[in-house]
Amino acid sequence: MSGATAPDPVRRLYEATPFPSLGDVETREAGLRSMLANCFGVDPASLQGATLLDAGCGTGEYSAAWRRIVGERGRVVGLDLSMSSLVRARRLGEGHGQWVEGSVLAPPVRGPFDVVWSSGVLHHTGRPHEGARALSALVRPGGHLIVGLYHPWGRWRLRWARASLRMLHRSGTKAYREGARAWLRAFRPDWTSQAMEAHVIDQFEHVRESHHTVRELRGWMDAASWEWLGVSPLVTRRGKPGWLRALRADATLGRVEGYMFRVAWRRRG
Ligand SMILES: C[S@@+](CC[C@H](N)C(=O)[O-])C[C@H]1O[C@@H](n2cnc3c(N)ncnc32)[C@H](O)[C@@H]1O
């Protein structure tokens, strides 16, 4: 691990509460395989031996899941602002992987990579498009850039809960945090206290987050250099586009963004 970055409130937040601290590698691997095949038309087997950058890897659950996909011959590099997250990611990686401290806005890593993956990160930077462009420079021709972001609709339930709690208690107080825990516990009674604290801070007390639409992201990359591969998740009902399609402002793609949506491009060349 190497490098040093300027003080940043986001860094401080994840230094204190590394996210997600869940260790759920199997479920993430299954999700990634399904996302690649069903949403982006990429056969996961074609990524055997690939090099991959997990930009904003947190505690490394996705890094470990990607490692299973790229296999023994592949290589995964995890990059994050938070050293305490990288320490956990390295532990979860059981000796595999390379861990680098630094920012996705000026990644201190050398490319090119076959895949650059950044999920749940750019919307905490304040400059997500700039971050995506910095990451895209690390993708080799024919390689993939996959970015996961919050959609304004996908988080409505959480934002409603947050707003309601803030009417009752000041953010950061004991009562506010207890309310946040109670809300999260209703959905995830199985979480450890460490995972619960990471999610309370990440979801109820974040210092910086932005929301994005698929339409906006379609304009992020130059179409002459980047082929748009699609959006995950695909929301369907009995195999047909779901009723939510009709409701959403961003319906042109026949898909709906969930809690987080991901988009992928392939670099032409
Ligand atoms: C919500 S967590 C997501 C972790 C992981 N990608 C996942 O999906 O499980 C956000 C992570 O991005 C990192 N992060 C935030 N801003 C960053 C930046 N500018 N450069 C690198 N990492 C950053 C945080 O330290 C944190 O570990």
The ligand as an SDF file (V2000), in Angstrom:
LIG
                    3D

 27 29  0  0  0  0  0  0  0  0999 V2000
  -19.9920    3.1710   -0.3190 C   0  0  0  0  0  0  0  0  0  0  0  0
  -18.3310    2.6100   -0.2640 S   0  0  0  0  0  0  0  0  0  0  0  0
  -18.3270    1.4060   -1.5790 C   0  0  0  0  0  0  0  0  0  0  0  0
  -17.3060    0.3140   -1.3810 C   0  0  0  0  0  0  0  0  0  0  0  0
  -17.2760   -0.7420   -2.4800 C   0  0  0  0  0  0  0  0  0  0  0  0
  -17.0470   -0.1730   -3.7920 N   0  0  0  0  0  0  0  0  0  0  0  0
  -18.5650   -1.5330   -2.4960 C   0  0  0  0  0  0  0  0  0  0  0  0
  -19.3740   -1.3630   -3.4010 O   0  0  0  0  0  0  0  0  0  0  0  0
  -18.7650   -2.3440   -1.5950 O   0  0  0  0  0  0  0  0  0  0  0  0
  -17.4450    3.9550   -0.9530 C   0  0  0  0  0  0  0  0  0  0  0  0
  -15.9250    3.7260   -0.9390 C   0  0  0  0  0  0  0  0  0  0  0  0
  -15.3320    4.6690   -1.8150 O   0  0  0  0  0  0  0  0  0  0  0  0
  -14.1860    5.2120   -1.2070 C   0  0  0  0  0  0  0  0  0  0  0  0
  -13.9750    6.5340   -1.7950 N   0  0  0  0  0  0  0  0  0  0  0  0
  -14.7390    7.6410   -1.6830 C   0  0  0  0  0  0  0  0  0  0  0  0
  -14.2260    8.6580   -2.3960 N   0  0  0  0  0  0  0  0  0  0  0  0
  -13.0990    8.1630   -2.9800 C   0  0  0  0  0  0  0  0  0  0  0  0
  -12.1150    8.7110   -3.8440 C   0  0  0  0  0  0  0  0  0  0  0  0
  -12.1620    9.9760   -4.2480 N   0  0  0  0  0  0  0  0  0  0  0  0
  -11.1060    7.9100   -4.2450 N   0  0  0  0  0  0  0  0  0  0  0  0
  -11.0150    6.6280   -3.8410 C   0  0  0  0  0  0  0  0  0  0  0  0
  -11.9300    6.0440   -3.0110 N   0  0  0  0  0  0  0  0  0  0  0  0
  -12.9450    6.8010   -2.5970 C   0  0  0  0  0  0  0  0  0  0  0  0
  -14.5130    5.2500    0.2620 C   0  0  0  0  0  0  0  0  0  0  0  0
  -13.3500    5.3160    1.0690 O   0  0  0  0  0  0  0  0  0  0  0  0
  -15.3080    3.9520    0.4200 C   0  0  0  0  0  0  0  0  0  0  0  0
  -14.4720    2.8760    0.7580 O   0  0  0  0  0  0  0  0  0  0  0  0
  1  2  1  0
  2  3  1  0
  2 10  1  0
  3  4  1  0
  4  5  1  0
  5  6  1  0
  5  7  1  0
  7  8  2  0
  7  9  1  0
 10 11  1  0
 11 12  1  0
 11 26  1  0
 12 13  1  0
 13 14  1  0
 13 24  1  0
 14 15  1  0
 14 23  1  0
 15 16  2  0
 16 17  1  0
 17 18  1  0
 17 23  2  0
 18 19  1  0
 18 20  2  0
 20 21  1  0
 21 22  2  0
 22 23  1  0
 24 25  1  0
 24 26  1  0
 26 27  1  0
M  CHG  2   2   1   9  -1
M  END
$$$$
